[in-house]
Amino acid sequence: MNVDVTPARDDKHDAAARAGIDDALIDRLVEGFYARIQADEALGPIFAARVANWAPHLARMKDFWASVAIKSGRFRGNPLLKHVAIREITSAHFERWLALWQTTLVDLAPTPEAEAFLQLRAERIARSLMLGISIHRDGILPAAQTKR
């Protein structure tokens, strides 16, 4: 059965637009956030070891956040596999990532609704990535998947 996701995508885009979320904001957020990441003593070295050319990475992250926030559909990829490959990553790194994202939102989000909308999505992303990393590293499956 084919399900038309266009109405849901349009609704999400409209809600984001009403909160002031658009490509221009996403560009500013990604640029500001990754400037903080590069300067951060906990996260900076992790990224520096993996990102030689920041321009393509920033463009990819802009596509990612546009897909997350305004359902642009521009991002293609598997963020989980990229993060699983980072052996030293821990939940503390994700907490720091969330804190830097929140600081960036406080500085740049045009409305409280935009800030809340984007922070909630970042929290969901962090939680999902940490769960996926745990499953891949430790072989831990969620309870719903172990009961058959």
C-alpha positions as CSV (number, residue, x, y, z in Angstrom):
1,M,0.0,0.0,0.0
2,N,1.4,3.4,-1.0
3,V,0.8,6.2,1.5
4,D,0.9,9.8,0.4
5,V,3.1,11.6,2.9
6,T,2.8,14.9,1.1
7,P,0.1,16.3,3.4
8,A,2.1,15.4,6.5
9,R,5.2,17.0,5.0
10,D,3.2,20.1,4.1
11,D,1.8,20.4,7.6
12,K,5.3,20.0,9.1
13,H,6.7,22.6,6.8
14,D,3.8,25.0,7.6
15,A,4.3,24.6,11.3
16,A,8.0,25.2,11.0
17,A,7.4,28.3,8.9
18,R,5.0,29.7,11.5
19,A,7.7,29.2,14.1
20,G,10.2,31.1,11.9
21,I,12.1,28.0,10.8
22,D,13.3,28.1,7.2
23,D,16.5,27.4,5.2
24,A,18.1,30.7,6.2
25,L,17.7,29.9,9.9
26,I,19.0,26.4,9.4
27,D,22.0,27.8,7.7
28,R,22.7,30.2,10.6
29,L,22.1,27.5,13.2
30,V,24.4,24.9,11.6
31,E,27.2,27.4,11.0
32,G,27.0,28.7,14.6
33,F,26.6,25.3,16.1
34,Y,29.6,23.8,14.3
35,A,31.7,26.8,15.2
36,R,31.0,26.0,18.8
37,I,31.7,22.3,18.2
38,Q,35.1,23.0,16.7
39,A,36.0,25.2,19.7
40,D,34.8,22.7,22.3
41,E,37.5,20.8,24.2
42,A,35.4,17.6,24.4
43,L,33.8,17.5,20.9
44,G,36.3,19.5,18.9
45,P,39.0,16.8,18.8
46,I,36.4,14.1,17.8
47,F,35.3,16.1,14.8
48,A,38.8,17.3,13.9
49,A,39.9,13.7,13.6
50,R,37.1,13.0,11.1
51,V,36.3,16.2,9.3
52,A,39.1,17.5,7.0
53,N,37.0,19.8,4.9
54,W,34.2,21.6,6.8
55,A,32.3,23.0,3.8
56,P,30.9,19.7,2.6
57,H,30.2,18.6,6.2
58,L,28.3,21.8,6.9
59,A,26.3,21.5,3.6
60,R,25.4,17.9,4.6
61,M,24.3,19.0,8.1
62,K,22.2,21.8,6.6
63,D,20.4,19.2,4.4
64,F,20.0,17.0,7.5
65,W,18.5,19.7,9.6
66,A,16.3,20.9,6.8
67,S,15.0,17.3,6.4
68,V,14.4,17.1,10.2
69,A,12.8,20.5,10.6
70,I,11.0,21.3,7.4
71,K,10.8,17.9,5.8
72,S,12.8,19.0,2.8
73,G,13.8,15.4,1.9
74,R,17.3,16.6,0.8
75,F,19.2,14.4,3.2
76,R,20.2,10.9,2.3
77,G,22.4,8.8,4.6
78,N,22.6,6.8,7.8
79,P,23.8,8.9,10.7
80,L,23.8,5.9,13.0
81,L,26.5,4.1,11.1
82,K,28.7,7.2,11.2
83,H,28.3,7.5,15.0
84,V,28.7,3.8,15.7
85,A,32.1,4.0,14.0
86,I,33.3,6.6,16.6
87,R,34.5,4.2,19.3
88,E,35.1,6.8,21.9
89,I,31.7,8.5,21.8
90,T,29.7,8.3,25.0
91,S,26.4,9.6,26.4
92,A,28.4,12.5,27.9
93,H,29.4,13.6,24.4
94,F,25.7,13.6,23.4
95,E,24.9,15.7,26.5
96,R,27.5,18.2,25.5
97,W,26.2,18.2,21.9
98,L,22.7,18.9,23.2
99,A,24.0,21.7,25.4
100,L,25.9,23.4,22.6
101,W,22.8,23.0,20.3
102,Q,20.6,24.6,23.0
103,T,23.0,27.5,23.4
104,T,23.0,28.0,19.7
105,L,19.2,28.0,19.6
106,V,19.0,30.5,22.5
107,D,21.2,32.8,20.5
108,L,19.7,32.4,17.1
109,A,16.1,31.0,17.1
110,P,13.6,33.7,16.1
111,T,10.8,32.5,18.4
112,P,10.4,30.3,21.5
113,E,8.4,27.9,19.3
114,A,11.3,27.5,17.0
115,E,13.7,26.9,19.9
116,A,11.4,24.3,21.5
117,F,10.7,22.6,18.1
118,L,14.4,22.2,17.2
119,Q,15.5,21.3,20.7
120,L,12.9,18.5,20.9
121,R,14.1,17.1,17.6
122,A,17.8,17.3,18.7
123,E,16.9,15.4,22.0
124,R,15.1,12.7,20.0
125,I,18.1,12.4,17.6
126,A,20.6,12.1,20.5
127,R,18.4,9.5,22.3
128,S,18.0,7.5,19.1
129,L,21.7,7.6,18.3
130,M,22.7,6.5,21.8
131,L,20.2,3.6,21.7
132,G,21.5,2.5,18.3
133,I,25.1,2.8,19.4
134,S,24.3,0.7,22.5
135,I,22.6,-2.0,20.4
136,H,25.5,-2.2,18.0
137,R,28.2,-2.1,20.6
138,D,26.6,-4.2,23.3
139,G,24.1,-6.3,21.4
140,I,21.3,-4.9,23.6
141,L,17.9,-5.1,22.0
142,P,14.9,-3.1,23.2
143,A,12.4,-5.3,25.1
144,A,9.8,-5.2,22.4
145,Q,12.2,-6.8,19.9
146,T,13.3,-9.6,22.3
147,K,9.8,-10.9,22.9
148,R,8.5,-13.0,20.0
